[in-house]
Amino acid sequence: MEKSQKILLISNIVLVGFVVAVIVHYTLGAYLKLPFPFNTFLFSPEIHFSDFIGIMPIANGLYPFDAPNPWRCYFPLAYILLFPFSLISNPLIAYFIFASVFLVSIVYMNIKNFTCANLTKLQNFQNIFIISILSYPILYILDRGNIDMFLFILLAGFVYLFKSKKYLLSAVLLGIQNAIKPFPIFFLILFLFKKKYKEFFLSILITGLLVIGGFMFLKGGFFEQITIFIKNLLIFKMNYVYNNSNSNAMSNTSSLFMAMKLLFCKYTTIFSTIQLEKVYSYLSLIITAITLFFTQKEKTFWKQITLLTLLMWLLPYVIDDYKLIFLFIPIWLFVSTQEKTKFDSAYAVLFGLLIIPKQFFVLFVHAHGMTQLMSFGIIINPILMLIFMGLIIYEQFSTSKNERLANGKI
């Protein structure tokens, strides 16, 4: 496919997905008077920007680990970076500044990557507006106010620098990001693929120093804080992985584990959650090994980044839909590549489907004497991700086979 065709296809899918979601949710909320989650595809309307506003008092004191609390699970650097924003008396103004940096950055990159010479100015404007303003990940992360807005900028910078062969600077950015949230740890493997061992270990060293230094910088005893931090992680896991004390843990997520939990522990009782966790640990290792193996074999950079992004997003036990924002990085690479394959249309469709809201299909799950309402995305998004990964691997395998046939090696 030509670049313009890829952009138009993704843009049209985003537009249709947004319009359908708005019509459905407006009908359910305004006419049928149904409450959340029927009246919006975003989070609860009563707590806009709460991921940011809720952390301001914690960051302001620079003492996040004063007592066990499942909400305080960030590494120390996250609270340190947010400390300057906590000094602003009005949290909404602080959030506006924080979110503006993200929004300007992603709109700039969308203009740079989605502008196409063989489209009119109006068509380019329409595509950029639709993808920047109407796509679910951007709307959702702005609604939540999560720190992943900042992490997205770091990861985009890492990918750009790595592609530009500025490996040292890219290692620094990845090290900083992993010191805030270690979700992109799989991207370290790219340095090994390029035999950039110094940069690989440098990135790990930066992460380690920032984590340790962060615990030393924050108020409280060093070992006391680490102990409480670990307790927070365990409490979070107990609440959200095992007990689901908050039904939102399974509402706006695209985790493979949560999809399996819904199918095997909620609708059916094939496994208990503890049994599923054991099965899932082995399944995760298998998926990781297969994905990394084919990522190393892959010659196309955008496909490598896509595989690692999907792996980062698919495997955690609990992961909110704001992580979908990271898909924009492989989308930019995909539309900009000169390589053409017979699967380009399928790739564009999959990218488009992954960044549209799916909350207008709501699943009712009755368990433990309570009813949980969950987005259909909990099932469809992991399926789309696995299909995407499988298609890239299949294309690589078939291309490799054809090359061997052409060289007479089969």
Secondary structure, 3 states (H helix, E strand, C coil): CCHHHHHHHHHHHHHHHHHHHHHHHHHHHHHCCCCCCCCCCCCCHHHCCHHHHCCHHHHHHCCCCCCCCCCCCCCHHHHHHHHHHHCCCCHHHHHHHHHHHHHHHHHHHHHHHHCCCCCCHHHHHHHHHHHHHCCHHHHHHHHHCCCHHHHHHHHHHHHHHHHCCCHHHHHHHHHHHHHHCCHHHHHHHHHHHCCCHHHHHHHHHHHHHHHHHHHHHCCCCHHHHHHHHHHHHHHHHHHHHHHCCCHHHHCCECCHHHHHHHHHHHCCCCCCHHHHHHHHHHHHHHHHHHHHHHHHHCCCHHHHHHHHHHHHHHCCCCCEHHHHHHHHHHHHHHHHCCCCCCCHHHHHHHHHHHCCCCCCCEEEEEECCEEEEEECHHHHHHHHHHHHHHHHHHHHHHHHHHHHHHCCCC
